[in-house]
Amino acid sequence: MLTVCIMMLLWRIPAMAQPVAKHRLIVITDIGNEPDDFMSMVRLMLYTNEIDIEGLIASTSIHQSKKVSPELIEKVIHAYGKVQPNLLKHEPGFPPAQKLAGLVKKGLPLYGMEGVGKGKDSEGSEWIIRMLEKADNRPLWVTVWGGPNVLAQTLWKIRETKSEGEAKRLINKLRVYTISDQDNSGPWIRKNFPDLFYIASPGSYDAATWSAILHVFPGANNEVISNDWLSHNIQEGHGPLGTIYPDVSFGMEGDTPSWLSLIPNGMNEPEHPNWGGWGGRYEFYKPPFDPKKKWIVPLEEETRPFWTNADDEYTPWMKGKWGRAMVKDTGTYKDNHVTIWRWREDFQNDFAARMMWCTKDYKSSNHPPVAKLAMPEKLTVKSGEIFSLDGSSSNDPDGDALSFLWSQYQEAGTLNEKIAILPAQNMSVIPEVRAPQVDSPQTAHFILKVTDKGTPSLIRYKRVIVTIVPSQREEVHTATADYFVGKWSVQFKGLGQGDTKMIFALEKKSGRITGIIQDPSGKEISKVTDAELKENEIILYYEMRGYQIKLNLKKKDNDQVTGLMNGMYDVEGERVKTK
């Protein structure tokens, strides 16, 4: 029996992800003001093997200004201690409850700046200094779920008691994410420590990026935040942590986005908030100030830029019932909330699976797949060069079948245009991707999403960053380019819906071919995103109904062309002559 157990353990080892350096985390929470902090603390316990927890500090906020409640943190840890042995059956590294209990600290029961200054040190503020002074070169993340005055006191004391060089060294180690401003010490921190790494969405909660975890949105999977889903997947039948997970009063886990990007899922890169991940995407700028807007904490004009709300444009993918397994939905959505809800089903299923780990054995549970590239994570290519994307080395520790999806995360890169991923985005290997023409070096981010077919389906990712540099080749085939300029009536043969006709209106701008695609009535239905010229041939790239299209057109005579769409469907075209 012992031999069998050892063999099973050895069988599982190759499938596990390579170890990565964990992120250090201190949480400051106004737990007790309403249930959502308690909810987030329950979820955090299930990721204590993925994140190095270095402090759990009870604090005040505008919603709970005169007391702190460390005993509620201890209650969650006590429940965690009952399931920690079972969690270790699934993944290593879950710390003993006693260790986490030793990290519980408290701030002063004072509101905002009343708790900052001489004589205002607390157990919590001193602990943050101690963790910053540790011989550990990793950044220290401080996520603030309530008011940040404990952190403000830490910074005040560092400035008052350390040399300028030492203060700079310690502050440079900090990475701060605050859930909006829940007291008046947040704006004070940003004003007085202009070089501090800081993520925040000042002002209204509903407008904040983090609120996307709990609201209902068109296009999103809203079922995974429903009360029925929480009851079935989190609260009932999942052991002590599920039992203490409270019902929603105002919103589900509004604080969780502050640390979701610290989970090593293959896509998260918290040092680069503008790259996007489970916790959202943020850009570095000074938010505009509107003196007419009011909030529970007085608003004031910001004095410096920091990481704050950014928009994503996203068309959701859905399972295809017939034919291609993954197809794009019909709606496209754009705002800062999209940067979180686009991943919400993924991280909710991850939470549900870990809740199952609390009570079930390894064989009865699902575990994340291992997304693995058979290529470098970073490439440099020239304009017009062909490269491939290869995730075929991915595997699953439970032996589940895998689905793949490649997509370009356009907002994460500097390239301001789409790149065609052909022939289908749901292949493990995309054999040929063509780098577009650029005038200066640009980056394009591609995300590989690997989904297993277990219950619930779990997902891991890989990010490929392609740097595209200008080619030095001279422009050629000018005659060919001039030949294709104009309007072409193109007929696609053998499509599922029968032969289809479209109008391609092509023009030459700055030495490059661009244009629009119209239906027979002249209505614009798409745009040419890229074009490649060859001798007597042009290759056009565009998107249609969520699919990336590659259209080859070859000169037949002065007014006719032939070709192929996506290498499969015959095409014939003729020039539309102007009268």
Secondary structure, 3 states (H helix, E strand, C coil): CHHHHHHHHHHHHHHCCCCCCCEEEEEEECCCCCHHHHHHHHHHHCCCCCEEEEEEEECCECCECCCCCHHHHHHHHHHHHHHHHHHCCCCCCCCCHHHHHCCEEECCCCCHHHHCCCCCCCHHHHHHHHHHHCCCCCCEEEEECCCCHHHHHHHHHHHHHCCHHHHHHHHHCEEEEECCCCCCHHHHHHHHCCCCEEECCCCCCCCCHHHHHCCCCCCCCCHHHCHHHHHHHHHCCCCHHHHHCCCCCCCCCCCCHHHHCCCCCCCCCCCCHHHCCCCCCEEEECCCCCCCCCCCCCCCCCCCCEEEECCEEECCEEECCCCCCEEECCCCEEECCHHHHCCHHHHHHHHHHHHHHCCCCCCCCCCCCECCCCCCCEEEEECCCEEEEECCCCECCCCCCEEEEEEECHHHCCCCCCCCCECCCCCCEEEEEECCCCCCCEEEEEEEEEEECCCCCCEEEEEEEEEEECCCCCCCCHHHHHHHCEEEEEEECCCCCCCEEEEEEEEEECCEEEEEEECCCCCEEEEEEEEEEECCEEEEEEEECCEEEEEEEEECCCCEEEEEECCCEEEEEEECCCC
